[in-house]
Amino acid sequence: MFLSNMFQQMFTSMDGDGPFGGSGSLKIWRSFMTDQYAKAFAKTGGIGIAPKVYDALLKQQGLSAS
């Protein structure tokens, strides 16, 4: 979900010609594209922030990763 939302935000300001530009169907087709990007990234291991987030959560609880 995080990756999908991130990609949607990245593409919100893009307009133009081509299969994803200019018309009312832009939002529908772009949402399909961003969902597929998110699935592909998640399948290959994400964007690499999970270990840092996990460590930060442990640190906030006063614990350390073993």
C-alpha positions as CSV (number, residue, x, y, z in Angstrom):
1,M,0.0,0.0,0.0
2,F,2.8,2.4,0.8
3,L,4.5,1.8,-2.5
4,S,1.3,2.2,-4.4
5,N,0.5,5.5,-2.7
6,M,4.1,6.7,-3.2
7,F,3.9,6.0,-7.0
8,Q,0.5,7.7,-7.2
9,Q,1.9,10.8,-5.7
10,M,4.9,10.8,-8.0
11,F,2.7,10.8,-11.1
12,T,-0.1,13.2,-10.0
13,S,1.4,16.3,-11.6
14,M,2.3,14.6,-14.9
15,D,0.1,15.5,-17.9
16,G,0.7,15.3,-21.5
17,D,0.3,13.2,-24.6
18,G,0.5,9.5,-24.9
19,P,-1.5,6.6,-23.4
20,F,-1.6,8.1,-19.9
21,G,-2.0,11.8,-20.7
22,G,-4.7,14.4,-21.3
23,S,-8.1,12.7,-20.9
24,G,-10.5,11.7,-18.1
25,S,-9.3,8.1,-18.3
26,L,-5.9,9.3,-17.1
27,K,-6.6,8.6,-13.4
28,I,-7.9,5.1,-14.1
29,W,-5.1,3.9,-16.3
30,R,-2.5,5.6,-14.2
31,S,-3.8,3.8,-11.1
32,F,-3.4,0.5,-12.9
33,M,0.2,1.4,-13.8
34,T,1.1,2.6,-10.4
35,D,-0.3,-0.6,-8.8
36,Q,1.8,-2.7,-11.1
37,Y,4.9,-0.7,-10.3
38,A,4.2,-1.2,-6.6
39,K,3.7,-4.9,-7.0
40,A,6.9,-5.2,-9.0
41,F,8.9,-3.3,-6.4
42,A,7.4,-5.3,-3.6
43,K,8.1,-8.6,-5.4
44,T,11.8,-7.7,-5.8
45,G,12.3,-6.6,-2.2
46,G,10.8,-3.2,-1.9
47,I,12.8,0.0,-1.7
48,G,15.0,-1.0,1.2
49,I,13.5,1.0,4.1
50,A,12.1,-1.9,6.2
51,P,15.2,-2.6,8.2
52,K,15.6,1.1,9.1
53,V,11.9,1.4,10.1
54,Y,12.1,-1.7,12.2
55,D,15.2,-0.5,14.0
56,A,13.6,2.9,14.6
57,L,10.5,1.3,16.1
58,L,12.7,-0.8,18.4
59,K,14.7,2.2,19.4
60,Q,11.5,4.1,20.4
61,Q,10.5,1.2,22.6
62,G,14.0,1.1,24.3
63,L,15.0,-2.2,22.7
64,S,17.8,-3.1,20.3
65,A,17.8,-5.4,17.3
66,S,19.6,-8.7,18.0
